[in-house]
Amino acid sequence: MQPELRPTSYALRCLRCGKEYRDNEKWRLSCDNCATHGPALLRAEYDQRSFVVDRSIPGVLRMHEWLPINRCIPGLASSSTLTPAVWRSPELALALGMTAPSGKPASDDSWCRLWVAFSGHHPRRGAEMHSCTFKELEAVCACSRLVGEMIDKTLVVASAGNTARAFAQVYSNTGSSLVIVVPQAAAGNLWSLQPFSPKVRLVSVTGEGADYADAIKLAGLLAARPGFYSEGGAGNVARRDGMGSVVLCAAEAMGEIPQHYFQAIGSGTGAIAAHEMAIRLRADPRFSAAPTMRLHVSQNIPYTPMSDAWLNGRQNHIKSIPEAEAKARISQVSAFVLTNRTPPYSICGGVYDCMVASDGQAYCVTNEEAYAAAHIFQSIEGVDVDPAAAVALGSLRQAISRGTITASDSVLVNITGGGQSLLKKEHSSELVYLKPWATVDCNAINDHTVDSLVSQITFEHSS
């Protein structure tokens, strides 16, 4: 029986001027006053002020009172696999260098307050998100936010890999039209255990040095055309609150808001989302005594623009890096998904503001540190983690080594993706890869190229 999931009642509020919007039938991504007061994020304010878990709904949609849902999609509301697994891990704490309090017997691990939130494939822990990324949470929420004429338009998503795979899998189950734009290096990351819908199209940006920023540029031009629309990036409250649901799942399991939250960042949208969910939780009297959850964000050396800005005197802007140099650095990282060249760092409500509000800490993690931390996790849990999650684990190991966190602190590390290798081994005969529908050279991203893409899609829709 399909669970009943009604539209959520909420308003959107501009974090700069405070203007409120309740036109939730629109795909609103920004404040009408941005041209006057500058770029600012909108934040969802839910009419339900208390944290409610609806046990009649499986998966993460049990948190629907704090998700901007405007429609119920058959199949998604009944999916029990759409949720991260959360567990306490004294084994990981000790392996990463945390020391148990003196006087505690080896058999007593009650001292440990390190928790893991794992999005991916880890059957032993009950994690069965087959996209193997927490981006699946945002994809479901973004799709569930659509209403009216937007359902019949074509969504355009730019991605460095994980978001693309999550949206492709979710939209293949909804029948909606989707164009995914990725740099060529990420094109091989679009796989599934189910056939992709013919309405899901992959555009690969090719050429020497093609990166995420090139994909964003092409996607922006395409989304501006009639009949197409942008998923909105950090400006989409559904994306943010979908990712932020990880914090809600953690609070449900832990019974508290973690004092420290660790995540690797590319755009930083996930960190913004986590901070916003912690704010909502603290407004609930059951959690009001909790201290502000401190953000611990990390990037992969040698491409660390946001970490560098924060560590160099908490600057509110990112140092400009020449394109050639940026692409050269990006080519050397192990976690390619962490290489957004245009992150929402300085925007009102963005990464910088969240770091200031939470007294955050930033880290720079080498490939070697990430590999070592990933190996530790796999030796304990028996599953792989993706490169971005490895960077987060590397930063946690740094924090423990420096004494930034101790055994008495409650800590949540967000393993944003994992279990790919295990899933592919178990389901090798079922894997389906999404092949590029079109390719565009990174030096040919212009209106003429976009006109050609629009014409092809329009023709396919009409035939």
PAFI-345941 format. One line per 5 residues: number of its first residue (from 0); their letters; for each residue z negated, y, x negated of C-alpha. Coordinates in nm, 3 decimals. Layout:
% residues N
NUM> A> Z:Y:X  ...
This chain:
% residues 463
0> MQPEL> 0.000:0.000:0.000  0.102:0.342:-0.134  -0.209:0.559:-0.195  -0.220:0.888:-0.009  -0.177:1.181:-0.246
5> RPTSY> -0.168:1.524:-0.087  -0.055:1.848:-0.253  -0.328:2.007:-0.461  -0.457:2.348:-0.357  -0.451:2.590:-0.647
10> ALRCL> -0.355:2.937:-0.766  -0.197:3.055:-1.091  -0.362:3.344:-1.274  -0.216:3.551:-1.555  -0.446:3.546:-1.856
15> RCGKE> -0.340:3.900:-1.952  -0.354:4.107:-1.632  -0.535:3.870:-1.396  -0.264:3.872:-1.129  -0.290:3.574:-0.897
20> YRDNE> 0.000:3.374:-0.753  -0.007:3.119:-0.473  0.369:3.072:-0.444  0.337:2.709:-0.553  0.667:2.619:-0.390
25> KWRLS> 0.827:2.805:-0.682  0.870:2.679:-1.038  0.668:2.969:-1.176  0.632:2.973:-1.554  0.523:3.332:-1.627
30> CDNCA> 0.370:3.646:-1.484  0.596:3.907:-1.323  0.429:4.170:-1.542  0.514:4.010:-1.878  0.784:4.270:-1.942
35> THGPA> 0.510:4.533:-1.919  0.208:4.376:-2.082  0.371:4.120:-2.310  0.389:3.740:-2.304  0.094:3.560:-2.147
40> LLRAE> 0.024:3.215:-2.013  -0.062:3.142:-1.654  -0.362:2.918:-1.592  -0.413:2.700:-1.284  -0.730:2.770:-1.086
45> YDQRS> -0.806:2.486:-0.849  -0.978:2.538:-0.516  -1.187:2.230:-0.591  -1.432:2.369:-0.845  -1.617:2.044:-0.919
50> FVVDR> -1.482:1.756:-1.124  -1.381:1.490:-0.872  -1.256:1.140:-0.946  -1.070:0.983:-0.652  -1.131:0.608:-0.687
55> SIPGV> -0.867:0.532:-0.422  -0.596:0.644:-0.665  -0.535:0.436:-0.980  -0.443:0.580:-1.318  -0.483:0.938:-1.428
60> LRMHE> -0.378:1.070:-1.086  -0.733:0.987:-0.979  -0.799:1.333:-1.128  -0.546:1.490:-0.889  -0.783:1.764:-0.770
65> WLPIN> -0.733:1.925:-1.113  -0.362:1.856:-1.149  -0.092:2.086:-0.999  0.067:1.824:-0.774  0.302:1.936:-0.498
70> RCIPG> 0.455:1.601:-0.397  0.381:1.230:-0.407  0.638:1.023:-0.597  0.660:0.657:-0.486  0.548:0.428:-0.764
75> LASSS> 0.376:0.691:-0.976  0.074:0.739:-0.754  0.011:0.364:-0.751  0.052:0.315:-1.127  -0.273:0.189:-1.274
80> TLTPA> -0.128:0.196:-1.627  -0.086:0.574:-1.634  -0.411:0.656:-1.810  -0.546:0.668:-2.165  -0.809:0.418:-2.273
85> VWRSP> -1.138:0.571:-2.389  -1.403:0.392:-2.593  -1.687:0.454:-2.836  -1.612:0.330:-3.189  -1.896:0.289:-3.440
90> ELALA> -1.661:0.075:-3.650  -1.415:0.362:-3.689  -1.696:0.609:-3.755  -1.830:0.402:-4.043  -1.482:0.328:-4.183
95> LGMTA> -1.396:0.698:-4.190  -1.712:0.776:-4.386  -1.977:0.859:-4.126  -2.326:0.741:-4.219  -2.565:0.586:-3.970
100> PSGKP> -2.907:0.751:-3.945  -3.163:0.604:-4.182  -3.395:0.347:-4.035  -3.139:0.210:-3.791  -3.078:-0.166:-3.821
105> ASDDS> -2.719:-0.268:-3.886  -2.701:-0.432:-3.543  -2.791:-0.106:-3.363  -2.485:0.115:-3.316  -2.632:0.330:-3.040
110> WCRLW> -2.636:0.624:-3.281  -2.258:0.654:-3.277  -2.105:0.930:-3.065  -1.748:0.905:-3.191  -1.509:0.835:-2.905
115> VAFSG> -1.140:0.748:-2.910  -0.887:0.843:-2.641  -0.581:0.623:-2.687  -0.247:0.677:-2.512  -0.008:0.391:-2.569
120> HHPRR> 0.002:0.012:-2.582  -0.331:-0.149:-2.668  -0.388:-0.435:-2.421  -0.728:-0.530:-2.561  -0.855:-0.182:-2.476
125> GAEMH> -0.674:-0.165:-2.141  -0.410:0.084:-2.256  -0.068:0.011:-2.107  0.126:0.337:-2.123  0.466:0.195:-2.216
130> SCTFK> 0.605:0.524:-2.344  0.335:0.493:-2.613  0.260:0.864:-2.595  0.028:1.095:-2.401  0.339:1.298:-2.320
135> ELEAV> 0.384:1.055:-2.030  0.088:1.227:-1.863  0.262:1.564:-1.870  0.596:1.419:-1.761  0.444:1.268:-1.447
140> CACSR> 0.261:1.589:-1.360  0.569:1.806:-1.424  0.777:1.583:-1.197  0.505:1.584:-0.930  0.496:1.965:-0.934
145> LVGEM> 0.860:1.994:-0.822  0.929:2.100:-0.463  1.215:2.233:-0.255  1.548:2.312:-0.416  1.414:2.240:-0.765
150> IDKTL> 1.427:1.866:-0.693  1.806:1.880:-0.666  1.857:2.082:-0.985  1.881:1.946:-1.338  1.574:1.972:-1.557
155> VVASA> 1.635:2.054:-1.924  1.382:1.934:-2.183  1.382:2.003:-2.556  1.186:1.758:-2.767  1.121:1.627:-3.114
160> GNTAR> 1.095:1.274:-2.977  0.783:1.179:-2.782  0.827:1.422:-2.492  1.190:1.314:-2.461  1.099:0.946:-2.435
165> AFAQV> 0.826:1.013:-2.178  1.043:1.233:-1.956  1.339:0.992:-1.981  1.124:0.700:-1.866  0.953:0.889:-1.584
170> YSNTG> 1.269:1.056:-1.453  1.459:0.726:-1.458  1.209:0.611:-1.194  1.248:0.918:-0.973  1.624:0.957:-0.939
175> SSLVI> 1.608:1.321:-1.052  1.864:1.470:-1.290  1.751:1.534:-1.647  1.911:1.656:-1.970  1.715:1.589:-2.289
180> VVPQA> 1.798:1.781:-2.606  1.669:1.641:-2.934  1.752:1.679:-3.303  1.954:1.385:-3.436  1.655:1.258:-3.635
185> AAGNL> 1.468:1.195:-3.307  1.754:1.039:-3.109  1.647:0.686:-3.201  1.306:0.738:-3.040  1.439:0.718:-2.684
190> WSLQP> 1.376:0.362:-2.576  1.233:0.194:-2.271  1.151:-0.147:-2.124  1.354:-0.055:-1.815  1.716:0.066:-1.780
195> FSPKV> 1.763:0.442:-1.792  1.902:0.623:-1.489  2.261:0.749:-1.526  2.122:1.088:-1.423  1.925:1.100:-1.749
200> RLVSV> 2.145:1.238:-2.027  2.071:1.271:-2.397  2.220:1.552:-2.605  2.174:1.508:-2.980  2.183:1.813:-3.207
205> TGEGA> 2.354:1.706:-3.529  2.432:1.862:-3.867  2.244:1.906:-4.191  1.887:2.019:-4.129  1.909:2.001:-3.749
210> DYADA> 1.553:2.026:-3.620  1.336:2.086:-3.314  1.401:2.462:-3.317  1.775:2.395:-3.286  1.708:2.168:-2.989
215> IKLAG> 1.495:2.440:-2.827  1.772:2.697:-2.875  2.039:2.477:-2.714  1.807:2.372:-2.430  1.724:2.737:-2.357
220> LLAAR> 2.090:2.831:-2.321  2.161:2.533:-2.097  1.854:2.585:-1.876  1.963:2.944:-1.805  2.278:2.826:-1.624
225> PGFYS> 2.291:2.794:-1.243  2.182:2.453:-1.125  1.964:2.395:-1.431  1.605:2.489:-1.511  1.366:2.470:-1.803
230> EGGAG> 1.059:2.251:-1.812  0.884:2.559:-1.947  0.704:2.430:-2.255  0.353:2.569:-2.285  0.423:2.796:-1.988
235> NVARR> 0.431:2.502:-1.747  0.079:2.445:-1.610  0.177:2.092:-1.507  0.257:1.999:-1.865  -0.067:2.148:-1.993
240> DGMGS> -0.295:2.002:-1.729  -0.122:1.664:-1.753  -0.205:1.650:-2.124  -0.547:1.801:-2.059  -0.633:1.507:-1.836
245> VVLCA> -0.720:1.321:-2.157  -1.034:1.537:-2.176  -1.116:1.454:-1.814  -1.083:1.081:-1.882  -1.308:1.124:-2.183
250> AEAMG> -1.571:1.318:-1.987  -1.564:1.045:-1.722  -1.628:0.775:-1.983  -1.871:0.971:-2.201  -2.066:1.141:-1.925
255> EIPQH> -2.041:1.466:-2.118  -1.797:1.712:-2.272  -1.742:1.625:-2.639  -1.873:1.883:-2.883  -1.572:1.833:-3.111
260> YFQAI> -1.211:1.754:-3.021  -0.958:1.639:-3.284  -0.581:1.649:-3.234  -0.273:1.701:-3.448  -0.047:1.981:-3.320
265> GSGTG> 0.321:2.066:-3.331  0.348:2.332:-3.062  -0.026:2.329:-2.999  0.019:2.293:-2.622  -0.201:1.983:-2.615
270> AIAAH> -0.485:2.172:-2.783  -0.449:2.459:-2.536  -0.460:2.204:-2.254  -0.773:2.038:-2.390  -0.950:2.374:-2.423
275> EMAIR> -0.861:2.473:-2.066  -0.989:2.145:-1.922  -1.316:2.185:-2.111  -1.352:2.532:-1.955  -1.309:2.383:-1.606
280> LRADP> -1.565:2.113:-1.678  -1.823:2.367:-1.800  -1.785:2.553:-1.470  -1.914:2.240:-1.295  -2.297:2.258:-1.281
285> RFSAA> -2.317:1.899:-1.408  -2.162:2.011:-1.739  -2.267:2.377:-1.753  -2.531:2.323:-2.022  -2.274:2.179:-2.264
290> PTMRL> -2.171:2.392:-2.563  -1.810:2.509:-2.590  -1.594:2.219:-2.704  -1.476:2.300:-3.056  -1.109:2.245:-3.130
295> HVSQN> -1.015:2.072:-3.456  -0.639:2.097:-3.499  -0.429:1.959:-3.781  -0.079:1.976:-3.923  0.117:1.772:-4.174
300> IPYTP> 0.169:1.907:-4.529  0.402:2.068:-4.632  0.479:2.217:-4.287  0.152:2.372:-4.169  0.222:2.724:-4.032
305> MSDAW> -0.053:2.735:-3.769  -0.316:2.573:-3.989  -0.225:2.813:-4.268  -0.256:3.116:-4.040  -0.600:3.007:-3.922
310> LNGRQ> -0.732:2.906:-4.261  -0.608:3.229:-4.419  -0.854:3.460:-4.247  -0.797:3.351:-3.887  -0.475:3.548:-3.860
315> NHIKS> -0.335:3.601:-3.511  0.023:3.553:-3.621  0.222:3.294:-3.812  0.377:3.389:-4.142  0.754:3.401:-4.120
320> IPEAE> 0.922:3.125:-4.322  1.293:3.152:-4.406  1.490:2.897:-4.206  1.618:2.707:-4.509  1.270:2.679:-4.656
325> AKARI> 1.120:2.573:-4.322  1.379:2.298:-4.280  1.322:2.181:-4.637  0.949:2.150:-4.571  1.006:1.978:-4.237
330> SQVSA> 1.221:1.715:-4.407  0.919:1.606:-4.614  0.662:1.542:-4.339  0.582:1.198:-4.201  0.501:1.337:-3.854
335> FVLTN> 0.831:1.498:-3.750  0.701:1.573:-3.397  0.456:1.825:-3.547  0.728:2.061:-3.670  0.784:2.318:-3.397
340> RTPPY> 0.907:2.641:-3.560  0.835:2.853:-3.250  0.489:2.744:-3.129  0.287:2.938:-2.867  0.037:3.055:-3.126
345> SICGG> 0.006:3.431:-3.069  0.084:3.446:-2.695  -0.208:3.551:-2.473  -0.393:3.229:-2.391  -0.216:3.044:-2.671
350> VYDCM> -0.337:2.848:-2.970  -0.493:3.145:-3.151  -0.695:3.256:-2.848  -0.818:2.902:-2.784  -0.921:2.864:-3.147
355> VASDG> -1.113:3.192:-3.137  -1.285:3.103:-2.810  -1.391:2.759:-2.937  -1.469:2.862:-3.298  -1.203:2.611:-3.395
360> QAYCV> -1.123:2.452:-3.727  -0.780:2.378:-3.876  -0.677:2.113:-4.127  -0.381:2.038:-4.351  -0.322:1.665:-4.399
365> TNEEA> -0.095:1.505:-4.657  0.133:1.212:-4.578  -0.085:0.992:-4.798  -0.404:1.093:-4.614  -0.236:1.021:-4.282
370> YAAAH> -0.111:0.680:-4.396  -0.457:0.585:-4.524  -0.629:0.689:-4.201  -0.371:0.504:-3.991  -0.430:0.190:-4.198
375> IFQSI> -0.805:0.216:-4.136  -0.750:0.242:-3.760  -0.508:-0.051:-3.754  -0.739:-0.270:-3.961  -1.011:-0.216:-3.698
380> EGVDV> -0.810:-0.216:-3.376  -0.510:-0.430:-3.463  -0.258:-0.175:-3.337  -0.049:0.093:-3.505  -0.075:0.464:-3.435
385> DPAAA> 0.212:0.709:-3.442  0.244:0.956:-3.733  0.095:1.249:-3.539  -0.213:1.049:-3.443  -0.243:0.944:-3.808
390> VALGS> -0.261:1.312:-3.904  -0.542:1.365:-3.651  -0.732:1.070:-3.797  -0.678:1.214:-4.145  -0.830:1.544:-4.034
395> LRQAI> -1.129:1.364:-3.883  -1.183:1.188:-4.213  -1.174:1.526:-4.391  -1.427:1.672:-4.148  -1.666:1.380:-4.202
400> SRGTI> -1.628:1.407:-4.580  -1.703:1.780:-4.574  -2.002:1.743:-4.342  -1.833:1.951:-4.072  -1.941:1.687:-3.822
405> TASDS> -2.235:1.448:-3.844  -2.348:1.127:-3.678  -2.546:1.326:-3.420  -2.237:1.511:-3.290  -2.031:1.389:-2.997
410> VLVNI> -1.669:1.369:-3.110  -1.342:1.285:-2.936  -1.031:1.204:-3.139  -0.711:1.207:-2.937  -0.483:0.925:-3.048
415> TGGGQ> -0.181:1.084:-2.883  0.039:0.780:-2.933  0.012:0.426:-3.057  0.107:0.065:-3.016  0.481:0.113:-3.055
420> SLLKK> 0.521:-0.158:-3.315  0.309:-0.401:-3.113  0.497:-0.328:-2.791  0.838:-0.363:-2.956  0.732:-0.694:-3.109
425> EHSSE> 0.606:-0.828:-2.777  0.904:-0.703:-2.574  1.187:-0.706:-2.828  1.435:-0.864:-2.586  1.363:-0.605:-2.316
430> LVYLK> 1.410:-0.286:-2.521  1.680:-0.049:-2.398  1.789:0.254:-2.600  1.928:0.574:-2.450  2.253:0.656:-2.624
435> PWATV> 2.365:1.018:-2.675  2.574:1.144:-2.386  2.693:1.433:-2.604  2.645:1.568:-2.956  2.635:1.932:-3.063
440> DCNAI> 2.645:2.057:-3.420  2.349:2.283:-3.499  2.595:2.547:-3.626  2.789:2.542:-3.297  2.511:2.626:-3.052
445> NDHTV> 2.677:2.898:-2.846  2.791:2.986:-2.494  3.124:2.806:-2.534  2.948:2.480:-2.622  2.709:2.519:-2.330
450> DSLVS> 3.000:2.593:-2.092  3.153:2.261:-2.194  2.829:2.069:-2.132  2.780:2.233:-1.792  3.136:2.149:-1.688
455> QITFE> 3.092:1.782:-1.779  2.762:1.750:-1.594  2.895:1.932:-1.287  3.199:1.703:-1.281  2.984:1.391:-1.304
460> HSS> 2.760:1.513:-1.023  3.056:1.576:-0.794  3.240:1.248:-0.867
